[in-house]
Amino acid sequence: MKTLALLLVVALATAVTLAYDSHESHESYERYEFAPRGPWERQRETCEEYNPCERYAMRHGWGAAYKRYFGQRAGGRY
């Protein structure tokens, strides 16, 4: 009986884990790209994915944060 109860708990935990739907799983579907994105939007997304850049942006703005963390790359324009 204890084995059956344990098996049910494990099955329930597995089902909940597999059924969990996070907001990250829908990020690519949030916006349908009918027009090309501007460079500022790509820069902001790049900065949002890097925590130090995102924190700096909250204080100094997205342009300044991107320039500080990614603006020195060779061959790239910002």
C-alpha positions in Angstrom: 0.0 0.0 0.0 2.8 2.4 0.8 4.4 1.6 -2.5 1.2 2.4 -4.4 0.9 5.8 -2.5 4.6 6.6 -3.3 4.1 5.7 -6.9 1.0 8.0 -7.1 2.9 10.9 -5.5 5.8 10.4 -8.0 3.3 10.2 -10.9 1.5 13.4 -9.8 4.8 15.3 -9.3 5.9 14.2 -12.8 2.6 15.3 -14.3 2.7 18.7 -12.7 6.3 19.2 -13.7 5.7 18.3 -17.4 2.4 20.3 -17.5 4.0 23.5 -16.0 3.8 26.3 -18.6 6.2 29.1 -17.9 6.1 32.5 -19.6 9.4 31.9 -21.2 7.9 29.2 -23.3 5.7 31.8 -25.0 8.3 34.5 -25.5 8.9 33.7 -29.2 5.1 33.9 -29.9 4.5 37.2 -28.2 5.2 39.2 -31.3 4.8 38.2 -34.8 7.5 39.8 -36.9 5.8 41.6 -39.8 8.5 44.2 -40.0 12.2 44.1 -39.2 13.1 45.2 -35.7 15.2 48.3 -35.3 18.7 48.1 -33.9 17.7 49.7 -30.6 15.2 46.9 -30.0 17.8 44.2 -30.5 20.2 46.1 -28.3 17.7 46.3 -25.5 16.9 42.5 -25.7 20.6 41.7 -25.6 21.0 43.9 -22.6 18.0 42.4 -20.9 19.5 38.9 -21.1 22.7 40.0 -19.2 21.9 41.0 -15.6 24.6 43.6 -15.0 23.6 45.4 -18.2 19.9 45.3 -17.2 20.6 46.7 -13.7 22.8 49.4 -15.2 20.0 50.3 -17.7 17.5 50.8 -14.9 19.7 53.6 -13.6 21.3 55.1 -16.7 19.1 54.0 -19.6 19.2 51.2 -22.2 21.5 53.0 -24.7 24.1 53.8 -22.1 24.0 50.3 -20.7 24.3 48.6 -24.0 27.2 50.9 -25.0 29.0 50.2 -21.7 28.7 46.4 -21.8 28.5 45.6 -25.6 29.6 48.8 -27.4 33.3 47.9 -27.5 32.9 44.8 -29.7 35.1 44.8 -32.8 33.3 45.5 -36.0 29.9 46.2 -34.3 28.0 49.4 -34.5 25.9 50.6 -31.7 
